[in-house]
Amino acid sequence: MYKIVNKQNVRQVASLLQRFQSTLVVAEHNNEKLTPITLNAITAASKLGGEVSCLVAGTSCTKVAEELSKVQGVKKILVAQHDAYKGLLPEELTPLILATHNQFSFTHICAGASAFGKNLLPRVAAKLDVAPISDIIEIKSPDTFVRTIYAGNALSTVKCNEKVKVFTVRGTSFEAASVSGGSAATEQVSPAGGVGLSEWLEQNLSKSDRPELTSAKVVVSGGRGLKSGENFKLLYDLADKLNAAVGASRAAVDAGFVPNDMQVGQTGKIVAPELYIAIGISGAIQHLAGMKDSKTIVAINKDPEAPIFQVADYGLVADLFKVRLLHIPSPEAIYIISTLVLKLRL
Ligand SMILES: Cc1cc2nc3c(=O)[nH]c(=O)nc-3n(C[C@H](O)[C@H](O)[C@H](O)COP(=O)(O)OP(=O)(O)OC[C@H]3O[C@@H](n4cnc5c(N)ncnc54)[C@H](O)[C@@H]3O)c2cc1C
């Protein structure tokens, strides 16, 4: 009897604690559109219980605030517009986040673990004098998080005793929050004003009609086995057929076959598409760290011992330039590999 009452108490206290959580998600956007990883961060924030607010800082970001106000799970949108927020520089955004935190006393502050979040939140944490937790993949409770270590080979459960928990969220580990059905209130917050430590001049983004690598449903990746940048054209053609993004191993990037924004892995992008096709990639742990959560993995490699086959659902041991035989069990994979065979002119 005593035990049952005790358990109930524990549950009541836990749910009471959850109700008192209030999380700020710092939105990533380009003044026009929200970056998809923010939706994953909102889902993570919702798991903490309590209220979720989003901070939209930019030069002219009303559209983004409107988009966010419809996202499920968001209670409040805080909007700050100022020329200083051009390029979303951490030096300029941090004072704003600190001022907003002073006003609302959040228990948690988070953002997606993209270049934006990885750049910004360590600075915020340092200014708050707390230790940040990076790239979380699971939330056990409002103060306990799971993250990967050793290039994804081990999971570390971290209990955070800081007064405010500052963390980044791995986008592929949390579903995107629904973009409709929400009705968040919008509130203007006073911009903190320009700090002027650094100035945003311009950015040159590679333009592509293909889906973005981190959010594509299908990714076709090439490695050193492709032998040259010209041979990547085969992958581009295939990707266009499958409406896929094209990725690459670091060896392919280092060899100059493709630009480094295509790199998948520990020091590249983390992807978890429905389908990942690895062609001429050995499957080094640093590469696997960036793609092993993909739902279906197809690998083509001429070396039967290549480590990529340990994580592949479908493997084709063959020279990617010469293969003729297919030993693939599922119709889905037959379709994919047939397309591959066609496009690679095998
Ligand atoms: C700190 C650190 C961080 C790193 N971060 C990353 C990262 O983010 N991403 C990443 O990818 N790597 C990363 N690396 C590098 C990683 O260790 C590997 O060196 C790299 O992934 C190898 O790339 P690859 O598989 O293309 O090349 P290789 O290992 O050279 O493999 C090429 C493969 O192609 C196959 N092949 C060759 N010719 C053919 C053919 N004709 N047909 C079929 N198959 C063929 C070969 O059998 C081989 O398996 C990192 C390393 C370090 C130390």
The ligand as an SDF file (V2000), in Angstrom:
LIG
                    3D

 53 58  0  0  0  0  0  0  0  0999 V2000
   38.0100   12.6820  -37.3790 C   0  0  0  0  0  0  0  0  0  0  0  0
   37.5190   12.0790  -38.6660 C   0  0  0  0  0  0  0  0  0  0  0  0
   36.3000   12.4820  -39.1520 C   0  0  0  0  0  0  0  0  0  0  0  0
   35.8210   11.9360  -40.3480 C   0  0  0  0  0  0  0  0  0  0  0  0
   34.5920   12.3270  -40.8040 N   0  0  0  0  0  0  0  0  0  0  0  0
   34.0970   11.7280  -41.8990 C   0  0  0  0  0  0  0  0  0  0  0  0
   32.7850   12.0550  -42.3750 C   0  0  0  0  0  0  0  0  0  0  0  0
   32.0910   12.9320  -41.8490 O   0  0  0  0  0  0  0  0  0  0  0  0
   32.3360   11.3900  -43.4660 N   0  0  0  0  0  0  0  0  0  0  0  0
   33.0470   10.4220  -44.1070 C   0  0  0  0  0  0  0  0  0  0  0  0
   32.5460    9.8490  -45.0930 O   0  0  0  0  0  0  0  0  0  0  0  0
   34.2910   10.1160  -43.6900 N   0  0  0  0  0  0  0  0  0  0  0  0
   34.8250   10.7490  -42.6180 C   0  0  0  0  0  0  0  0  0  0  0  0
   36.0970   10.4430  -42.2300 N   0  0  0  0  0  0  0  0  0  0  0  0
   36.9170    9.6130  -43.1220 C   0  0  0  0  0  0  0  0  0  0  0  0
   36.6510    8.1300  -42.9910 C   0  0  0  0  0  0  0  0  0  0  0  0
   37.4640    7.5900  -41.9830 O   0  0  0  0  0  0  0  0  0  0  0  0
   36.9890    7.4200  -44.3270 C   0  0  0  0  0  0  0  0  0  0  0  0
   38.2990    7.7010  -44.6800 O   0  0  0  0  0  0  0  0  0  0  0  0
   36.0670    7.7980  -45.4840 C   0  0  0  0  0  0  0  0  0  0  0  0
   34.7140    7.7060  -45.0970 O   0  0  0  0  0  0  0  0  0  0  0  0
   36.3310    6.8740  -46.6540 C   0  0  0  0  0  0  0  0  0  0  0  0
   35.5680    7.2680  -47.7550 O   0  0  0  0  0  0  0  0  0  0  0  0
   35.2200    6.2090  -48.8980 P   0  0  0  0  0  0  0  0  0  0  0  0
   34.4420    5.1000  -48.3070 O   0  0  0  0  0  0  0  0  0  0  0  0
   34.6460    6.9490  -50.0370 O   0  0  0  0  0  0  0  0  0  0  0  0
   36.6600    5.7670  -49.3790 O   0  0  0  0  0  0  0  0  0  0  0  0
   37.3920    4.3820  -49.1920 P   0  0  0  0  0  0  0  0  0  0  0  0
   37.4870    3.9910  -47.7730 O   0  0  0  0  0  0  0  0  0  0  0  0
   38.6510    4.4890  -49.9780 O   0  0  0  0  0  0  0  0  0  0  0  0
   36.4220    3.3470  -49.8830 O   0  0  0  0  0  0  0  0  0  0  0  0
   36.1550    3.3160  -51.2550 C   0  0  0  0  0  0  0  0  0  0  0  0
   35.2950    2.0770  -51.4550 C   0  0  0  0  0  0  0  0  0  0  0  0
   34.9230    2.0090  -52.8120 O   0  0  0  0  0  0  0  0  0  0  0  0
   34.9700    0.6690  -53.2170 C   0  0  0  0  0  0  0  0  0  0  0  0
   35.1730    0.6690  -54.6610 N   0  0  0  0  0  0  0  0  0  0  0  0
   36.2660    1.1030  -55.3390 C   0  0  0  0  0  0  0  0  0  0  0  0
   36.0650    0.9830  -56.6640 N   0  0  0  0  0  0  0  0  0  0  0  0
   34.8290    0.4350  -56.8120 C   0  0  0  0  0  0  0  0  0  0  0  0
   34.0620    0.0480  -57.9520 C   0  0  0  0  0  0  0  0  0  0  0  0
   34.5320    0.2150  -59.1920 N   0  0  0  0  0  0  0  0  0  0  0  0
   32.8500   -0.5030  -57.7480 N   0  0  0  0  0  0  0  0  0  0  0  0
   32.3660   -0.6680  -56.4860 C   0  0  0  0  0  0  0  0  0  0  0  0
   33.0520   -0.3320  -55.3730 N   0  0  0  0  0  0  0  0  0  0  0  0
   34.2640    0.2280  -55.5480 C   0  0  0  0  0  0  0  0  0  0  0  0
   36.1220    0.0580  -52.4590 C   0  0  0  0  0  0  0  0  0  0  0  0
   35.9640   -1.3490  -52.3250 O   0  0  0  0  0  0  0  0  0  0  0  0
   36.0160    0.7740  -51.1160 C   0  0  0  0  0  0  0  0  0  0  0  0
   35.2380    0.0390  -50.1780 O   0  0  0  0  0  0  0  0  0  0  0  0
   36.5870   10.9830  -41.0520 C   0  0  0  0  0  0  0  0  0  0  0  0
   37.8220   10.5830  -40.5310 C   0  0  0  0  0  0  0  0  0  0  0  0
   38.2800   11.1260  -39.3640 C   0  0  0  0  0  0  0  0  0  0  0  0
   39.5980   10.6730  -38.8180 C   0  0  0  0  0  0  0  0  0  0  0  0
  1  2  1  0
  2  3  1  0
  2 52  2  0
  3  4  2  0
  4  5  1  0
  4 50  1  0
  5  6  2  0
  6  7  1  0
  6 13  1  0
  7  8  2  0
  7  9  1  0
  9 10  1  0
 10 11  2  0
 10 12  1  0
 12 13  2  0
 13 14  1  0
 14 15  1  0
 14 50  1  0
 15 16  1  0
 16 17  1  0
 16 18  1  0
 18 19  1  0
 18 20  1  0
 20 21  1  0
 20 22  1  0
 22 23  1  0
 23 24  1  0
 24 25  2  0
 24 26  1  0
 24 27  1  0
 27 28  1  0
 28 29  2  0
 28 30  1  0
 28 31  1  0
 31 32  1  0
 32 33  1  0
 33 34  1  0
 33 48  1  0
 34 35  1  0
 35 36  1  0
 35 46  1  0
 36 37  1  0
 36 45  1  0
 37 38  2  0
 38 39  1  0
 39 40  1  0
 39 45  2  0
 40 41  1  0
 40 42  2  0
 42 43  1  0
 43 44  2  0
 44 45  1  0
 46 47  1  0
 46 48  1  0
 48 49  1  0
 50 51  2  0
 51 52  1  0
 52 53  1  0
M  END
$$$$
